[in-house]
Every structure is written in structure tokens, then in C-alpha cells.
Amino acid sequence: MFFKRKPQKQYDLTLWRPVLRCSICTGEQAAGFQELATGRFEEVMLIRNEADLRQFEKTYGVDNVTKIY
């Protein structure tokens, strides 16, 4: 009602790699893409459980999501 859903951005997998950024202190996990040239991380969604991770993989068509800390 108040907020509109942002259009989904497409990522070129030759320039970006799918990663799961994990916090060592809090255990929070965020799924997103890391730019290969600069290492910049762009967060896409918060991962709270395994179903969220499966949804991220299905939405962006990726299979192997690596973890970074």
C-alpha cells in the first residue's frame, strides 16, 4: 500500500559472483553479489533460514553461493 516493490536488478555472472555475507559476531547473513573487479558487495536480501536461501537461489538462478566473512 505505501511501498512499491523495487524492480529486480539483473546481475551479469561474468562480472558478479553470488555470495552469502556472514557476520562472525551476530550470525546475521545477507545474500547478494560481489563485484569481481573491485570486491564491492551489493546486498539483495536478508537470509533468516534455509528457505530464504533457496528463494534467493531460485530468484537469481544461481547454484553455488559462497560464504564471505
C-alpha positions in Angstrom: 0.0 0.0 0.0 2.7 2.5 1.0 5.7 1.0 -0.6 6.2 -0.2 -4.1 8.4 -3.2 -4.7 11.7 -2.3 -6.4 12.2 -3.9 -9.8 14.6 -6.8 -9.6 18.1 -5.9 -10.8 19.8 -8.4 -13.1 23.5 -9.3 -12.5 26.0 -10.5 -15.1 27.6 -13.5 -13.6 30.8 -12.9 -15.6 31.2 -9.6 -13.6 29.5 -10.5 -10.3 29.5 -13.6 -8.1 26.7 -14.7 -5.7 27.9 -14.6 -2.1 26.4 -15.0 1.4 28.0 -12.4 3.7 28.0 -13.7 7.3 28.7 -11.8 10.4 31.0 -13.6 12.9 29.6 -11.7 15.9 25.9 -11.8 15.4 25.4 -14.6 12.9 23.4 -12.4 10.6 23.5 -13.5 6.9 22.9 -11.4 3.8 22.7 -12.7 0.3 24.0 -10.6 -2.5 26.5 -10.2 -5.2 30.2 -9.3 -5.1 31.8 -7.5 -8.0 34.8 -9.4 -9.1 36.9 -6.4 -10.2 36.6 -4.3 -7.0 35.3 -6.7 -4.4 32.3 -4.4 -3.7 29.3 -6.2 -2.1 25.7 -5.4 -3.1 23.1 -6.8 -0.7 20.0 -8.2 -2.2 18.2 -9.8 0.7 18.5 -10.9 4.4 18.7 -14.6 5.0 16.9 -15.8 8.1 16.6 -19.5 7.3 17.2 -22.2 4.6 14.0 -21.3 2.8 15.2 -17.7 2.3 18.5 -19.0 0.8 16.6 -21.3 -1.6 14.4 -18.4 -2.6 17.5 -16.3 -3.4 19.0 -19.1 -5.5 15.7 -19.6 -7.4 15.1 -15.9 -8.0 18.5 -15.2 -9.4 19.2 -18.6 -11.0 22.4 -19.4 -9.1 23.5 -22.7 -7.6 26.7 -22.3 -5.7 26.6 -19.4 -3.2 29.9 -19.0 -1.4 30.3 -17.5 2.1 32.4 -14.5 2.9 33.0 -13.1 6.4 
